[in-house]
Amino acid sequence: MHPRVIFKLCGYAAAIAVFSTAIVTPPAFAGDQAVEDAPPTESVYELRLRERYQELHGTPPEEHDPESGGRDTSEASDSHESEQDDPKDTLDLNTRLMVGHSGMRSLSFVDHSWTTVGDPPGVSGTVTSIARSPNGDSIAIGHSSSPFLTILEAETGSKRQIQHSIPGPVNGLAYSPDGQHLAIAHSSSPNLTLLDTETLRPVHLSGGVPNNANDVDFHPSGRYLAVAHLSGNRLTVFDTHRWAALRDTPPFRGSGLSVKFSPDGRELAVGHSVRPRITFLDVASGFKERDDRPEVEGPPYDIAYSQDGSYLAIATRGRLNLQVFHRRGWAEVHGTPALPDRSAAVLFTPDGRHLLVGHRTAPYLSTLRTSSWTQIQDVPELSSSVTAIAWDPAEVLEYSLSTIDSDRRRADQSTAENEPPPPPRDWRKTLW
């Protein structure tokens, strides 16, 4: 064959190879570079988790061995029958759950046995939102009545003095992943307030929110802050490097009700008041709207991803007052029980085995097993509608570490038995 022909063929082959790589390889999103550059033998996520554990507890984390009484975080294999045979039928989590509701007791702490273990002092009026700082030292509580925002020291329960008043009812709260900022979505201008968590003074934002803000969420890397609001484009996304609003986010029909970044940080879910009810934006492409979405019956008042990112739960009003979808393909999970009234809050447990749903009528808080989507009958005693649910972040941290240790033990055991080890989990689907 003529040398020039050979040269051209080689050039075409190289071009095809580059083009194929460009299609197959997804673009990295902000905050992902450190992960991609990390050596494969050492998990940067594991290092972050262990460092955070030591910050919280002052000592390095010990491995959690299920056989010695620790939590077993291996893949769920319990059948529906075996779960019903459990005489306790309660959550086996050493945790502190924070529940916000209406009425005189507007915030409750619940332990792993579903016992209400105390109410913080000085919290009054319907609690609309709860957030705990990533290091666990502060609890931010949003109210429907003045002073609209309370921040408590977690260790003592004492109130922190806020240097800036919030002008209207708080609708959503979110701490940045590094804990340096608290975002507050509220009614009345300026509709969004950003506080420095050390000084509790406001941080200037370039570009505002045009009307009442209903929800707020930080990207897992901390690079973006998403705000759902009543009018305008119904969504504003801020670049946290400059605290400036991005200009190219798509407009939505109907009020923006809820926002949530996926645990892997690759998509932003936006709930709005009219059809199609929920829209997904691709973070890597600059928040371009995606075509795929599930069929949602009613307004999405709250959105929650499971910790591993495999499920999406939506608190809504409709036939079941709750919808759960498989994230892959958005097929709806069938068999979830009908709740007695519209739901206002959804939250997966850190181990992913249960889904908590807060709603307006008794028993106010429902718990579903994600293995069979049946309902646990034992619930905490609450006196009024549940409007917000939050975990102590240290519990999510402990779960993530115990899951890492469980994976390592299974890999060591498989190697000892001359079997191929299980594939590693994607630790980008953890809190950090």
N, C-alpha and C positions, 0 to 999 in steps of 0.2 A: 504494500500500500504506500502511496506517496507520502513523504514526511509531512507535507502541509496538511493533508487530510487527517493524519494521525494527530497532529498538533491541535487542529480544530475540534476533533472528537474529544480529546482530553480536556480542552477548554469548556466544551459543553457539559461534560460530566462534572467538572468542578463547580460550574454555575448551578447545575441541578442540585448538587449536594448542599451547597450553601442555602439555596432557596428552600429546600426541604427542611433544613435545620431551623431556618427562620420561622417556618410554619409550625413545626412541632414544639419548639422551645417557647414556653410562655414568657412574656416579659416580666421582669422583676418589678415588684412594687416598692414604694418607699419603705425603708426600714428593713428590707430583705437582704441588703448587701452583706451585712455582718454575718447573717446566717449562711449565705452562699459561700463566703470566704472561709468559714470555719472548717477545720480539718475534719474529715469524715469519722475519725476515730474518737472524737470528743464532741459531745453535744453542747453547743452554746446555750441551749435552753435549759439543759440540766444544770449547767453552771449558774445560770441566772436564778433558777429555782432554789438551788442549795444556798446561794448567797442571800436570797431573800429570806429563807428559813432562818439562817443564822442571825440576820438582822432582827427578826421578830422574837426569837427565843434565846439568843445569846450563845447558843451552842450549835455545833454541826448536827445535821439531821441524822438520826439512826435509821437503819433499814427497817422497813415494816414487813415482818414475816407473818403471813396469815396463820401459820401453824403455831406461832407463839402468842396468838391473841391479837395481832394487828389486823388491819382491814384487808380483806382479800379483794384485790381489784382486777383479778383475772376476768376473762370474758364471761359474761353471764350465761349460765347454762341451766338455770332453774326452769322447770316446766311450770305451766299454769297449775297443775295439780299439786306439785311440791310446794308452791307458794301458798296455796290455800290450806295446806296441812300445817303451816307454821302457826303455832298457837299465839305467838306474840303479834305477828302481822304488823310490825312497826318498822320504821326506818332504823337501820343499824348504823347510825352515824354519830360520832362524838362531835357535835356541832352546835353552833349557836345560830339560829335562824331569826332574822329580824322581820317582823310583820307589821305593816302599817295599815290602819283601818280608821273608820269613822267612830264617833262616840266619845265617851269620857276617857276610856283607855285607848288612846289613839296609836300607841306603839308598844309592842310586846316583844320580849325575847323568849324564844322557845328552844328547849334543849332536845337531845336526841330521843328522849322518851315521850316527846310531845307534851311536856309539862311547861306551862308558862312560868318562867323563872324570875320575872321581874319586869317592872316598868320604869323607864328613866324618868327622873323628876323634871317638871317644868315643860313637858311636851303636851300641848293642847291643840284642839281643832283637828279636823280630818288631816291625816298624813297622806300626802299625794305622791311622795317619792322618798326613797332611802338610798344612800350610797355610803359605803365605808371606804376609807382611804386604803390604798394598796398595802401599806405597812400595818394597817389595822389600828392605828392609834386614834383616829377620829371617825365620828359618825355624823354625816350630814343628813338632815331631815327637812323635807319640804312640807309646808302647810298650806291649807286653803285660807287661813286667816292670819292676821298680823301676829307676830313679826315675819311670817312667811318662811323664814329659814332659821333653823337651830343647828348649831354644830357642837357636839359633845365630845369631851375627852373620853375615850373608851375605857381607860383604866380607872378613872375616878368618877365618871358620870357628870363632871362639872361642865358648865357651858363656857364656850370660848366667846370672847368679845369680838363681834363682827364690826369691822370698821366702815361698812357700807350697807345702807339699808336697801332691802329688796322692795320695789314699788308695788308688787302685786302677787297674787297666788302663784306658788311654785308648781310647775307641771312636770319637771324632769330634772335629774341631777346626774352628773358623771364626773368622777375623778380621772385625771390623766394617768396613764400607766406609770409614770415616774412619781406620781403623787404631788407634783408641784403646783397643780392648778385644779380648781373646782369649777365646772361649768354649770350654770343655773339657767334653765329654761323657765320663763315666767310670763305672766300676763302684764300688760302695761309697759310703756316705753322705758328702757331700750329693748325690752323683750328677751334679751340674753345678757347675762352678767358673768364675767370670768374673774374669779378671785385667785390671788396668789395665796397658797395655803399656809405660808409662813407668816405673812403679815395680815392676811385676810383683807387686803385692799384690792380694788378692781384693777384689772389689766386692760389697757386700751386695745380695742378691736378696730381694725380698718375695714369699714363696710359693715353695716348693721343688719338686723333682722327686721323686716318691714312690719310685722304684726305679731300678735301673741305667739310665743314659742311653746310648743307642746311636748317636745322630747329632745334629747341630746345624747350623743354617744361619741366616744373617742375611738379612733382606729387603734388596733392592738399595738402598733409601733409608736403611737402618740403623734404621728405626723399630721393627721387630719382630725377635725372636729365637725361632726354633722349635726345639723339642727333642723327639725321639722317644725313648720309654723303655719299660721292660719291662712295667709294670703301671699300675693306675689308669686314667686316660683314654687312656693310651699316647701322648698328645701334650700338651705344654705350650707356650704362646706367651707371651712376655714383651713388654710395652710398654717399650721401652728409654728412654723419657722418664722413667719412674718406676722402671724395673727391677722392675715388678710383673707377676705372672702374670694373664693374662686369664681370666675366669671362665666364658665361654660357649663355649669350644671343644668340638666334639662328641666323644663317646667312640668308641673303636674296639675291634673284636674282635681278639684276638691281639696279640702284642708289637709295639710300634713299632720298626721296623728302620732306616728312612731318612727324611730330609726334604730337600726342595729347593724353594726359591722359583724361579719362572720368571724369565727375564731381564728381562721387562717388569714384574715385581712384582705381577702381577694374580692369580696363583694360587699355592697351596702344595700340592705333591705330598707325600703321606705314604704310605710303604710299610709294610705290616704283614704278620704271619706267616701269617694265614689269609685265606680269600677274603672280600672281593673283591681282596685283595692290595694294591691301591693306591686311594687316595681323593684327590680334589682339593677344596680349600677355596678359596672366593672371598674374596680379601682385602678388597675394597671393601665387602662386605656384612657384615663383622665375622667372617670365617672360617666362613661357613655352608657346609655340605657341598653339593657339586654332584652332579647325577645322572649326568653323563657320565663314563665311564672306559673304558680299554682292557681287554682280556682278558689277564691276566698269568698265566703258567703256574706260577711258583713264587715263593718269598719274594724280594722286591726288596732285595738286599743293598746296592745303590747305585743312585742315580738321577742322570742328567745330561741337561740341556737343551743343544741346540746354541746357539751364540752368538747366532744370529738368532731363536731360539725356535721354529724350524719342526719340529724333531725332539725326541723324548724317548727316551732309551736307558735300559734297565734291566738291571743285572747280576743274574742269577738262577740257579736250578738247575732244569734241565728238559730238554726235547728238544734245544734249541739252546744252552742256558746263556746266552743273550742274546736280548733282544727290543728292537726299535726300532719306534717308532710315529710316524706323522705327527701333529703336534699338532692340526691341523685335522681334526676328525672321528674321531681316534684309530684310523685304519686302520693295520693292522700292515704294516711294510715287509717284503716277501717277497724271498727270495733271499739273506738273510744266512747266512753259512756256520755250520755247527755247530762249536762250540768243544770242545776235548778234555775239559774238566772245568768244574765250576761256576765262574762268574765272580764276582769280589769287588769290582771297581772298573771304572768306565766314565768316559771323558772325551773330549769332542770337542776337536779342535785349534782354535786361535783363528780360523782362516779357515773352519772348518766343512767342510773337504774330507775329513777323516779322522776316524775314531772309534777310540780306543784302548781295549782291553779287557784287564784283568789277570785271570789265572786261576791255578788251583792246579797245573797240570802243564805240562811243556815244550810250546811255547817260552815260556810264562809271560806273554808280552805279545803280543797280536794287534792288527794295524792293518787297518782296513777303509776302502776308498774310499767316500765317501758318494754319489758319482755313479753307481756301479754296484754297491756293496755287495760287491765282490770283495776278496779278502785280499791284502795286500802280503806278499811272502815274506821280504823282508829285515827282520830284527828285531834288536834289541840282544841281546848275550850276557848273559843273566841266569841265576843259578844256583839260584833257588828261587821259590816261589809269590809272585806279585805281590798285594799287599794294599791298596796305595794309589798314586794317581797325581796329580801336580799340576804345573801350568805355573808358570814364572816370570811374575808378573803384568805385568811390563814387556813381555813378548811379546804379551799380550792387548792392552795399550795400543797397542803399535806397529801391530798389526793394525787396530785400530779407526781409528787416524789414517790409515793408508794407504788404508783403504776410503773414508773421507771424501774424501781427495784424489782417489781414483780416480773417485768419483761426480762430483766437481766438474769434472774433466777431461772426462768423458763429456758432462756437461751443456753445457759450453762448446763442445765439438765439435758437438753437436746444434744448438745455437743458431747456430753459424757456418754450418752446412749448411741452415739454415732448417727444421729438424725440431723437433718438440716435445721438450723435454728429458725424460729418464726421471724417474719419480716419485721423490721423496726417500725414503730409508730411515728407518725409525723408530729414532732413536738412543736411545730408551728401552730398546732390546734390546741394549745394550752393557753392559760391566761396571759402569758407573756410571749 
